[in-house]
């Protein structure tokens, strides 16, 4: 079946997909994707909002007859791709296709751990017991075991109790092995023609970490990576190591549970757990109150922290030895012994000699902490994978290039020999959108800058009648502006942190005139079409904080190699982030709206042209009266 006909006026998509209209950029992208799938190689391509890139890669993938793995940015996008887009195209083409959806193990009910949790009702409060009862009732009827089927909040404490991790999974030793939902999902993926995963799962497999499909990747010979701009940072997470207080507390909880079941005659085990508990409390106290994020070198200047880390290593060693002495008592105890050994190994790595290829850092949040070792480069892993003979790779997103240049992205993944292509959005931005950069604002470094943004936001929100996203580069700025808007606008105010992200977005759509304030998680992956979102205000150019330990280490590494860190890394990253934020505004051919970029550096600094050249060609103004008139003419 020829792609030109599939995407044509009289093709099956026009005939069978509601609202489908032929778009030349979409057909051109499909043809480029099809050529790479047929001939092998790597294609890196950017498709502007409205191009229809999902159909542009799904159609040639389905027609190819190859085993295809599609990875996208989030679980929500996975579900949308698998449950909405794939069935539409498969039915339109009239072709048989065996497709599978595969997520990480934390997304599947663990029948064994559910049983353990139900056996301990006295350990749970009223809300947790109610959630457990819901999970129990659902477990009797679910086929997939995908916890997305349950309408419980993502932050419910029930999920760690009824799902598994690589640390606590018993594998083939599990008494519920034959009833394992993850195992069933993995088998379906192995037998499928097309498998839909997400980047976390894809990178976990590349990093040889069993997150649920360790033997799926070798079976595919065609890989399509959507929302590919997220890959370098996601990969850095998985190619490094991390040790968190939550992992350690989970180990202690499970050890105490297994003690009650299998080792009640060895009270020393509980003493070992209590000692680890105490040293974890000491370590969190030594790390200080509030939220911190810093380089490992900073911890070396804090003797109390280093003493607590050394004590943690000793106490964890003793716990591991105590568990090891009980080998063979029970499968649960044996699994806890392996976990203690693995977590100790991570801690010893972090406490060991530094390696110039990685950066070590820490972060604290609430009552918890995480210790990290992150590689500075991930290009070698991707380069090796994509060099496999006969394999085909397509990496796509709406935001990969800076202007027409893909250099920043391809260098980060080691794809210097890849083909590249760009297709502009088919939307008529010149009539659909207005770009406003206000006059007279101070530099973002000035102490009154956030108050100036607040005053501007109030005025713009009045003209737009709510219906606005206010996107911030820091939580501090968000909190300051949010506080200033309370009681000062006549529209519903939704603030990140008040409720889960998905719930806030649903409320925003339903209200139709709300104002939503968010930071990084709202800059991308958010699709609000129609009049409910008619204005996006961005407080400042999204340069990453120079105090971030990973960024600081990458800057220093670039500097030592003779590069220009700002030109080669910081500026391209900021341009791509701004493209993502600005992309929230126009999501359909009928949408209209105003993009407000408050930061005066956009027009006062020479690097502003990098941003200007990378955004759609809209009408531009510096006069607030034009914003007022734009919304007035929409009435």
C-alpha positions in Angstrom: 0.0 0.0 0.0 1.6 3.3 -1.1 2.0 6.0 1.5 0.9 8.7 -0.9 -2.4 7.0 -1.3 -2.8 6.2 2.4 -2.4 9.9 3.2 -4.2 11.2 0.1 -7.7 12.7 -0.4 -9.2 9.4 -1.3 -7.1 7.2 1.0 -8.2 5.0 3.9 -7.3 7.6 6.5 -9.5 10.3 4.9 -12.3 7.7 4.5 -12.2 6.2 8.0 -10.6 8.5 10.5 -12.9 11.3 11.8 -11.5 14.8 11.2 -8.5 13.6 9.1 -7.3 16.0 6.4 -4.4 15.4 4.1 -1.3 17.5 5.1 1.8 17.5 2.8 4.3 17.7 5.8 2.7 14.6 7.3 2.9 12.7 4.1 6.5 13.8 3.5 7.5 12.7 7.0 5.8 9.3 6.5 7.8 8.8 3.4 11.1 9.6 5.1 10.2 7.4 8.0 9.2 4.6 5.6 12.5 4.9 3.7 14.6 4.5 6.9 12.5 1.6 8.0 13.0 -0.1 4.7 16.7 0.6 4.3 17.9 0.9 7.9 19.8 3.8 9.4 18.9 6.7 11.7 16.6 9.5 11.1 16.3 12.5 13.5 13.3 14.6 12.6 11.4 17.6 14.0 7.7 17.9 13.2 6.0 21.1 14.4 2.7 21.0 16.3 -0.1 20.0 14.0 2.0 18.0 11.5 0.5 14.8 12.7 3.8 13.0 13.4 2.1 10.1 15.3 0.2 9.0 12.2 3.3 9.8 10.1 5.4 7.2 11.9 2.6 4.7 12.8 1.5 4.1 9.2 4.9 3.1 7.8 5.7 1.1 10.9 2.5 -1.0 10.5 3.0 -1.4 6.8 6.6 -2.5 7.2 6.0 -5.9 8.5 9.0 -5.5 10.9 9.0 -6.0 14.6 8.6 -2.4 15.8 9.2 -0.9 19.3 7.7 2.6 19.9 8.9 4.5 22.9 7.3 7.8 24.0 7.8 10.2 26.9 5.2 9.3 29.5 2.7 6.6 30.5 -0.2 9.0 29.6 1.2 9.3 26.0 1.7 5.5 26.0 -2.0 5.0 26.8 -3.1 7.5 24.2 -0.9 5.9 21.5 -2.0 2.4 22.3 -5.7 2.8 23.1 -6.6 5.6 20.7 -4.2 6.2 17.8 -3.1 2.6 17.0 -6.7 1.2 16.8 -7.7 4.1 14.5 -4.9 3.4 12.0 -5.1 -0.4 12.2 -8.8 -0.3 11.5 -8.4 2.3 8.7 -5.7 0.2 7.0 -7.6 -3.0 7.5 -4.4 -4.9 8.4 -4.0 -7.5 11.1 -1.6 -6.2 13.8 -0.7 -7.8 17.1 0.2 -4.9 19.4 1.2 -4.8 23.0 1.5 -2.2 25.7 4.3 -2.6 28.2 5.1 -0.5 31.2 7.6 -0.7 34.1 6.9 -3.2 36.9 5.7 -0.5 39.2 2.6 -0.1 37.0 1.4 -3.7 37.5 -0.3 -5.2 40.5 1.9 -7.7 42.4 -0.5 -10.4 43.6 2.0 -11.7 46.1 2.6 -8.3 47.7 -1.1 -7.5 47.8 -1.5 -10.7 49.8 1.2 -9.7 52.2 -0.4 -6.3 52.7 -3.9 -7.8 53.4 -2.4 -10.1 56.0 -1.3 -7.1 58.0 -4.4 -4.9 58.5 -3.3 -3.6 61.8 -0.3 -1.8 60.3 -2.5 0.5 58.1 -4.6 3.6 58.8 -8.2 4.0 57.8 -7.5 5.6 54.4 -4.9 3.0 53.5 -7.2 0.2 54.5 -9.9 1.6 52.3 -7.5 1.8 49.3 -6.3 -1.7 49.9 -9.9 -3.0 49.8 -10.4 -1.2 46.5 -7.3 -2.9 45.1 -8.4 -6.3 46.5 -11.8 -6.0 44.8 -10.3 -4.8 41.5 -7.7 -7.6 41.5 -10.4 -10.2 41.2 -11.5 -8.9 37.9 -8.6 -7.2 36.1 -7.0 -9.0 33.2 -4.0 -6.7 32.7 -3.2 -5.8 36.3 -2.4 -2.2 35.0 -2.9 0.0 38.0 -4.0 2.8 35.7 -7.4 1.1 35.6 -8.0 2.1 39.3 -9.1 5.7 40.0 -6.8 6.1 43.0 -4.4 9.0 43.3 -0.8 8.5 42.1 0.5 9.5 45.5 -1.6 7.0 47.5 0.6 5.0 49.9 -1.1 1.9 48.8 1.0 1.6 45.6 4.4 0.7 47.1 2.6 -2.1 49.1 0.9 -3.7 46.1 3.5 -3.3 43.3 7.0 -4.7 43.1 10.4 -3.2 42.4 13.5 -4.8 41.0 14.7 -4.9 44.7 11.8 -6.7 46.2 10.6 -8.9 43.3 11.1 -12.6 44.1 11.2 -13.6 40.5 10.7 -17.3 39.8 10.8 -18.0 43.5 7.5 -16.1 43.9 4.6 -18.3 45.0 2.4 -16.2 42.6 4.8 -16.5 39.7 2.2 -18.0 37.3 -0.3 -15.3 38.2 2.2 -12.4 37.6 0.7 -9.6 35.6 4.1 -8.3 34.7 5.1 -11.7 33.4 1.9 -11.9 31.3 2.5 -8.4 29.8 6.1 -9.3 29.0 5.0 -12.5 27.2 2.5 -10.5 25.2 5.2 -8.0 24.2 7.5 -10.8 23.1 4.9 -12.2 20.7 3.6 -8.8 19.4 4.4 -7.2 16.0 4.5 -3.7 17.6 5.3 -2.9 21.3 4.6 0.5 22.9 6.8 1.4 25.8 8.0 4.6 27.5 11.5 6.1 27.7 12.1 5.1 31.3 11.5 1.5 30.3 13.5 1.8 27.1 16.5 3.3 28.9 16.2 0.8 31.8 16.7 -2.0 29.2 19.6 -0.2 27.6 21.2 0.1 31.0 20.6 -3.6 31.6 18.3 -3.0 34.5 15.3 -5.3 34.7 12.3 -3.0 34.7 10.0 -5.5 32.9 11.2 -6.2 29.4 14.9 -7.2 29.5 14.5 -9.5 26.5 12.1 -7.3 24.3 14.7 -4.9 22.9 16.9 -7.6 21.2 13.8 -8.9 19.4 12.9 -5.6 17.6 14.7 -4.3 14.6 12.8 -1.0 14.1 12.8 1.6 16.9 10.7 4.8 16.9 11.4 7.1 19.8 8.8 9.9 20.1 9.3 12.9 22.4 13.0 12.2 21.7 14.1 15.5 23.3 13.7 13.8 26.7 16.0 10.9 26.0 19.4 12.3 27.0 18.3 13.3 30.5 16.2 10.1 31.0 19.1 8.0 29.9 21.5 9.8 32.3 19.2 8.7 35.1 19.3 5.1 34.2 23.0 4.8 33.3 23.9 6.1 36.7 23.1 4.8 40.2 20.9 6.1 43.0 20.3 5.3 46.6 17.3 6.7 48.4 16.0 6.8 51.9 12.8 5.3 50.5 14.6 2.2 49.2 16.2 1.7 52.6 13.0 2.2 54.5 11.2 -0.3 52.2 14.0 -2.8 52.8 13.6 -2.4 56.6 9.8 -2.6 56.3 10.0 -5.8 54.3 12.6 -7.3 56.6 10.5 -6.7 59.6 7.5 -8.2 57.9 9.5 -11.3 56.9 10.8 -11.5 60.5 7.2 -11.9 61.7 6.6 -14.6 59.1 9.8 -16.6 59.1 12.4 -15.5 61.7 10.5 -14.7 64.9 13.1 -16.6 66.9 16.0 -14.3 65.9 15.2 -10.9 67.6 18.7 -9.7 66.7 17.3 -9.1 63.2 14.9 -6.5 64.5 17.8 -4.8 66.4 19.7 -4.5 63.1 16.7 -2.9 61.5 16.3 -0.5 64.4 19.9 0.6 64.1 19.6 1.3 60.4 16.4 3.3 61.2 18.2 5.4 63.7 21.2 6.1 61.4 18.8 7.1 58.6 17.1 9.6 61.0 20.6 10.9 62.0 21.6 11.3 58.3 18.4 13.1 57.3 18.9 15.5 60.3 22.5 16.1 59.4 21.5 17.0 55.8 19.5 19.9 57.2 15.9 21.0 57.0 14.1 22.0 53.8 15.0 21.0 50.2 18.6 20.9 49.1 20.3 19.9 45.9 24.1 20.0 45.7 27.3 18.4 44.7 28.9 15.6 46.7 31.8 17.9 47.5 29.5 19.9 49.6 28.8 16.9 51.8 32.5 16.4 52.4 32.5 19.8 54.1 29.9 18.6 56.6 31.5 16.2 59.2 28.1 15.1 60.7 26.9 14.0 57.2 30.0 12.0 56.5 29.9 10.3 59.9 26.3 9.4 59.3 27.1 7.9 55.9 29.9 5.9 57.3 27.6 4.7 60.1 25.0 3.8 57.5 27.5 1.6 55.6 28.4 -0.2 58.9 24.8 -0.7 60.0 23.7 -1.9 56.5 26.7 -4.3 56.4 25.6 -5.8 59.8 22.0 -6.1 58.5 23.1 -7.9 55.4 25.2 -10.3 57.4 22.3 -10.9 59.8 20.0 -11.7 56.8 22.7 -13.8 55.2 23.0 -16.0 58.3 19.3 -16.9 57.8 19.8 -18.1 54.2 17.3 -20.7 53.3 14.8 -19.8 56.0 12.4 -18.3 53.4 12.3 -16.8 50.0 11.3 -13.4 51.4 14.3 -13.3 53.7 16.7 -14.4 51.0 15.4 -11.6 48.8 15.9 -9.0 51.6 19.5 -10.3 52.0 20.2 -9.7 48.3 18.6 -6.2 48.5 20.8 -5.3 51.5 23.9 -6.4 49.6 22.9 -4.4 46.5 22.1 -1.2 48.4 25.3 -1.5 50.3 27.2 -1.8 47.1 25.6 1.4 45.8 26.5 3.3 49.0 30.1 2.0 48.8 30.4 3.2 45.2 29.2 6.6 46.2 31.6 6.7 49.1 34.5 5.4 46.9 37.1 7.2 44.8 35.7 9.8 42.4 35.5 9.2 38.6 35.9 12.1 36.2 33.3 10.6 33.9 30.5 10.9 36.4 29.1 13.5 38.8 28.0 12.6 42.3 25.3 14.7 44.0 22.5 14.6 46.5 19.0 16.0 47.0 16.6 16.2 50.0 12.9 16.6 49.9 10.5 16.4 52.9 11.7 13.7 55.2 13.7 11.8 52.5 16.9 12.0 50.5 18.5 10.6 47.4 22.2 10.1 46.6 23.2 10.0 42.9 25.9 9.2 40.6 25.2 10.5 37.0 27.3 10.0 33.9 28.3 13.1 32.1 27.9 11.4 28.7 25.4 8.8 27.4 26.4 9.0 23.7 28.4 5.8 23.7 25.5 3.6 24.6 23.2 5.0 22.0 25.9 5.0 19.3 26.6 1.3 19.9 22.9 0.4 19.8 22.1 2.3 16.7 25.1 0.8 14.8 23.5 -2.6 14.9 23.4 -3.9 11.2 20.0 -3.7 9.6 18.3 -1.8 12.4 16.2 1.2 11.7 15.9 4.1 14.2 13.6 7.2 14.0 13.9 9.9 16.7 11.2 12.5 16.5 9.8 15.4 18.5 8.3 18.9 18.0 11.5 20.3 19.7 14.8 18.9 18.7 16.5 21.7 16.6 17.8 25.1 17.5 16.7 27.0 14.4 17.6 24.5 11.6 20.5 23.0 13.5 20.2 19.5 15.2 23.8 19.6 16.3 23.1 19.9 20.1 20.7 16.9 20.1 22.7 14.6 17.9 25.9 15.2 19.8 24.3 14.3 23.1 23.3 10.9 21.8 26.3 10.3 19.5 24.3 10.4 16.3 26.6 12.5 14.2 26.0 10.4 11.1 22.1 10.5 11.3 19.9 11.9 8.6 18.0 15.0 9.8 14.8 16.6 8.6 12.3 19.3 9.8 8.7 20.1 9.0 7.2 23.4 10.1 3.8 23.4 11.8 0.9 23.8 9.3 -0.9 26.2 11.6 -1.2 29.8 10.5 0.6 31.4 13.4 0.5 34.8 11.8 -3.3 35.0 12.2 -3.8 32.6 15.1 -1.2 33.9 17.6 0.3 37.1 18.9 3.7 37.2 20.6 4.1 39.9 23.3 7.4 41.0 24.9 6.6 43.9 27.3 8.6 47.0 27.6 10.0 48.4 30.8 10.6 45.2 32.8 13.7 45.0 35.0 16.3 42.3 34.5 15.2 38.9 36.0 18.0 39.2 38.5 16.5 42.4 40.1 14.7 41.8 43.4 11.4 43.3 42.2 11.2 41.3 39.0 8.6 38.8 40.2 6.4 41.6 41.4 6.6 43.2 37.9 5.6 39.9 36.4 2.7 39.7 38.8 1.4 43.2 37.8 1.7 42.3 34.1 0.0 38.9 34.7 -3.0 40.6 36.4 -3.5 42.9 33.4 -3.1 40.2 30.8 -5.4 37.8 32.6 -8.1 40.6 32.6 -7.8 40.9 28.9 -7.8 37.1 28.3 -10.6 36.6 30.8 -8.7 33.9 32.6 -8.0 31.0 30.2 -4.3 31.2 30.8 -1.2 29.2 31.7 1.5 31.0 33.7 4.7 29.0 33.4 7.6 29.6 35.7 11.3 28.5 35.8 11.4 28.2 39.6 9.0 27.2 42.4 9.9 30.4 44.3 8.7 32.7 41.5 5.5 30.6 41.2 4.8 30.9 44.9 5.3 34.6 44.9 3.1 35.3 41.9 0.5 32.8 43.1 0.2 34.6 46.5 -0.2 37.9 44.7 -3.0 36.6 42.5 -5.1 35.2 45.4 -8.2 37.4 45.7 -7.0 39.8 43.0 -8.4 38.1 39.9 -12.0 37.2 39.1 -11.1 33.7 37.7 -10.5 30.3 39.2 -6.8 29.9 40.3 -5.1 26.5 40.0 -1.6 26.2 41.4 0.8 23.3 40.9 0.9 21.2 44.1 -2.7 21.8 45.1 -3.7 18.5 43.4 -2.1 15.9 41.1 -1.1 17.3 37.6 -3.8 15.3 35.8 -6.5 16.5 38.1 -5.4 20.2 37.7 -5.5 19.9 33.9 -9.0 18.3 34.0 -10.3 21.1 36.2 -8.7 23.7 33.9 -10.4 22.2 30.9 -13.7 21.8 32.6 -13.8 25.4 34.1 -13.1 27.1 30.8 -11.8 30.3 32.3 -9.2 29.2 34.9 -5.7 30.4 35.4 -3.1 27.7 36.0 0.4 28.3 37.4 3.0 25.6 36.9 6.7 24.9 36.7 8.6 22.4 34.6 6.1 19.6 34.5 3.6 21.8 32.8 6.0 23.1 30.1 5.5 20.0 28.0 3.2 17.0 27.4 0.1 19.2 28.1 -2.6 19.4 25.4 -5.4 21.8 26.0 -7.3 22.7 22.8 -9.9 25.4 22.2 -10.7 28.6 24.1 -10.0 27.2 27.6 -6.3 28.0 26.9 -5.9 31.4 25.1 -2.8 32.8 26.8 0.6 31.4 27.8 2.8 33.7 30.0 6.4 32.6 30.5 8.2 34.4 33.4 11.8 34.2 32.1 14.0 32.4 29.6 14.3 28.9 30.8 18.1 28.6 31.5 18.8 25.8 33.9 20.1 26.9 37.3 23.9 27.1 37.2 23.9 25.8 40.8 22.5 22.4 39.6 25.3 19.9 40.3 24.9 17.9 37.1 24.8 21.0 34.9 27.9 22.5 36.8 29.8 19.3 36.1 28.9 19.2 32.4 29.9 22.9 32.1 33.3 22.2 33.6 33.8 19.1 31.4 33.0 21.2 28.3 35.3 23.9 29.4 38.2 21.5 30.0 37.7 20.2 26.4 38.0 23.7 25.1 34.3 24.1 24.3 32.0 27.0 25.0 29.5 25.7 27.6 27.0 28.5 27.1 26.9 28.3 23.3 27.2 24.5 23.1 25.0 23.4 26.0 23.1 26.0 28.1 21.7 28.1 25.2 20.5 25.1 23.1 18.9 23.5 26.2 17.0 26.8 27.0 15.9 27.2 23.4 14.4 23.7 23.3 12.7 24.3 26.7 11.2 27.6 25.5 9.9 25.9 22.4 8.2 23.3 24.6 6.5 26.0 26.8 5.4 28.1 23.9 4.0 25.0 22.2 1.3 24.7 24.8 -0.6 27.7 23.2 -1.7 26.7 19.7 -2.8 23.0 19.6 -5.4 23.1 16.8 -6.1 24.9 13.6 -9.0 26.9 15.2 -7.0 27.9 18.3 -6.1 31.6 18.9 -4.0 33.0 21.7 -1.3 35.3 23.0 2.2 34.2 24.0 3.8 36.5 26.6 7.5 36.2 27.3 8.3 38.6 30.1 12.1 38.3 30.0 13.7 41.5 28.5 16.9 39.5 27.6 15.0 38.1 24.7 15.5 41.3 22.8 18.4 43.0 24.6 21.0 40.2 24.4 22.6 38.9 21.2 21.7 35.3 22.1 18.0 36.3 21.9 18.1 35.6 18.1 18.6 31.9 18.9 15.2 31.9 20.6 13.5 34.1 18.0 14.7 31.9 15.1 13.4 28.8 16.7 9.8 29.8 17.4 6.9 30.0 14.9 6.5 33.1 12.9 3.8 34.9 14.7 2.7 38.6 14.8 4.9 40.3 17.4 4.3 43.3 19.6 5.7 45.2 22.6 2.5 47.2 23.1 0.0 45.9 25.7 -2.8 47.6 23.8 -2.3 45.1 21.0 -2.9 42.3 23.5 -6.1 43.9 24.6 -7.3 44.4 21.0 -6.4 40.8 20.1 -8.7 39.4 22.8 -11.4 42.0 22.0 -11.6 41.0 18.4 -12.0 37.3 19.5 -15.4 38.1 21.1 
